[in-house]
Amino acid sequence: MQPDSPLSNFITNLKLMPKNTKKAIVGIIALIFLIIIGVTINNIVEKSNQPLTIKNYDRYLSSAPESYEETLLTQIYSLIQDSLPVGTDEDSFVRDAEIRKDSFTENKEDGITSTHFLLDIDSLKMTYTVDFAWSKSKKEILPDSIIVNCPPISEMKYPETTCYGMYNTTSSPELYLPYTAFTEDGKIKYQLTLSQDLYIINIYTNACNDKALENQYREEALEWLKSTPINYENYSLYYDNVCKNTTSGSEEYTGPRHE
């Protein structure tokens, strides 16, 4: 210990104090240490009791505030509980969540850090897409700072599992639409879009004065739609044949037709 260090000076002054004063100061110091130790132990116990942990969290999200980590884990765990069959003991197998390698992106702007990643939980055969943001200058949770949703089936590690997110499910059409199919020479064959706020899926074919080709594209569009998890039976399907006249640049519409 250095002779002129603050700690050395404190000990010297403490020795010169009255006995009762020394006891009071030592007691206060001991109490402070006990509080610090208690808080540390409590944090460790709380984390050990957290039913969900992300194995590689510190590798990607170490700079996020601790309160945000707790909120993120709680939100994901809540979705898991809602997705599991009744009577399942989720506490025994939800500790293997992991951020998928190469799926993590991060953007920093105006003091806000925004991240996006896929979270795989092998024991549940589940994948979530997570948008996670925080501000270093503010301790409160930002609005919409944690959004846990479902990815399209092509990004799911276990595509046979149905996902339920905060705002969507595996079958949500906005995960797959709009979709455009092209010919080998790069021309549009057909396109499927979703009407906003309406249960309508629009199917546009591009066959100029060729009824057979129009029917072919229409059938191909329907087959593609059936190959997706979209519950298309719950939607009205509208068809338009859009013919682009390469000479005049005009467009012809033969519909819409409803089924």
N, C-alpha and C positions, 0 to 999 in steps of 0.2 A: 504494500500500500504506500502511495506517495505521501510524504510528510505534509504537504500543503493541499492535498486533495480534499474535495468537499466532504467525502466520507470520513477522512481523518479528522478534519475540523469538527464535524458533527459529533464524533465519538469523544473528542477532547472536551467539547462543551457539555456533553451529556454527563461526563464524570464530575463536572463542577456543579451540576444542578443538585437541588435538594433530593433526598431519597424518594419522597412521594411523587415529585415531578418526574423523576426518572422512570418510576414504575408506570406512571400514566402514559408517558411517551412510548415506552416499550410495549405497553398494552395496545395502544393505538396502532403501532407498526405491525404488531402480531395480528391484529384484527384485519388490517388491510391485506396482509398476505393471505389470511384465511379466506377472505372474500374473493381474491384473485384466483386462488386455488379452487374454490368452490365453483366459480363461474366456468373455469376451464374444464373441470370434471363434468359439470352439467352439460356443456357443449359437446363434449366427447360422448357422453351417454345418449344425448338427443340424437346425434348423428348415427350412433351404433343402433339405435332403436328405429331409425328411419327405414320403413319397409322397402323403399326404393333407393338404390344408389346407381350412379353412372360410373362405370369402372374407369373410364378415361376422361372424366370431367376436368380434372386439373390440367390435363394436357391442352385442352382447348378453351376452357372457360375460367381459368384461374383468376382473371382480372375482374370477374363479375362480383358485385357486392354479395356478402353472405346471405343477406335477407332475400335477394333475388334467387339464389340457389335453392333455398328452402321453399320459396313459392313455386319455382319451376318443378321441383320434385313432387310437391304436394299436388300440383295440377295434373301432372302425368299420372301419378298414383290414383287420383280420383277417376280419371278416364279408364284406367286399367280395371278398377273395381267395378265400374259400370259395364265393362265388356266381358267379365268373367262369368262362367256358369254359376248358378246359385250353389252355395256350399263349398266353393273352391277355397282352399287355404292359400291365398296369394302371398302371405308373409314368408312362405317357405321357398319361393322361387322368383322373386322380382328383384334380385340383387345383381342381375347380370346384364343390365341395360348398358349399351355401348354406342357412342357416336361413330357412325360408319366412316371409315377412312375415305378420304377424297370427297366427302359430301359436305364438308364444313367450309363455309364462306363467312367472311367478316368485313364489315364496312364501318369506318369511323367518319362522322360528319357532324359538325356543330356540337361537339361534346357528347354525342350519342354514339354508342357502339351497338351495331346491329349484326346479329349472326343468324345463319340459317344452316340447318343440318338435318340429316336423317338419323333417327335413333332406333336401333335394333334391340329387341329383347328376345333372345333365342329361346328361353324357357317358355315363353308365351307364344312364340312364333308370330311376333307382332313387330310392325314397323310404323313409326310416327314421323311426320315432318314437323320440325320445331323452328319457330321464329322467336328469337330471344334477344331482347334489347335492354340496355341500361344506360344510365347517366352517372358519371363520376361526381358531378357537382350536386346531384340531388339524391337524397336517401330514400325518398318515397318511390313506390313502384310506378313506372310510367304507364299511361293508358295503352292498352293493347301491347304491352311489352312482352307478354308471353302468350303465344298462340301455338297450340298443339293440335295438328290436324292429320288427316290421312293423305298419303301420297297416291299417285296413280298406281295401278296394279303393276306396271312395268318397273317401278322403283321399290316394290315390296320384296323383302327377302323371302317371305313365305306367301306367295300370291294366293294360296288356298285359304288364308285367314281373312275374315271380314274385319275391317277396322272401323272404329267409331271415334271420331275426333270431336273437337269443340264445336266446329261449324260445318263439318261434312262427314261423309262416310265413304267407303270404298266405291260405292255405286253412284256417287254424286256426279252428274253429267259435266259439270264445269271442270272436272279433272281431265276430261277427254275431248271436249269440244271447245273451239271449233276444230274440225279435222278436214284436211284437203288431200285428195288423191290425185296423182298425176300419171299421165301416159309416159312411155319410155322416152319420148322426145320432149318432155317437160311441159306439155299442155295439161290444163286442168280437166279432169274427168268428172269429178263431183266434189261437193263440199257440204259438210254438215255443220250447222250452227244451232245455238240455243237462244230462243227468244227471252229477253230479260223479263223477269217477274211473271212469266207465263209458262205453263207446262206444254210448250210447243217445241219440237225439234224440226228445223227446216232442212230439207234435202234439195240441194241445187245440182242439177245435172247440166252438162255442157255438150249437148249433141245437136248440131245444126242441121235441121230438116232431115234427120235420120231417126225414125221412130224406133227401129230395132236397136240402134246404139243407145238411144235414150233409155229404153227398157233394160238394156244390159247394165248401164251405169246405175240405174235405179236399184236393180237387184244387188249389184256389188256394194252399193251404199248400205242397203239393208243387212247384208251379210256382215259387213264390217261392224255395224251397230250391234248386231247380235253377238259379236265376238267380245264386246266390252262388258263390264259389269253393270252398265247403265240399265235400269229397269225401264226400258223404253216403252213397255206396255202401258205405263202410267202417263205417257205423253201423247199428245196429238201430233201426227206427222203431216207436214205440209211439203208438197213437191212443187218445184219450179224447174222448167227447162230453160236455161239461159244460153242463148246462141249468139256468139260474137261474130258479127259479119266483118271479115278482114278487109273487105273492099270499102265499106262506108263507115266502119267503126261503130255502127249502131248495135243495139241489143234487142232481141225479141224475147218475150215472155209468153209461155203457153199456159200458165197457171195463175194463181195457185190451185192445187187440187188437195183435198183433205181426205185422210183415211183415219 
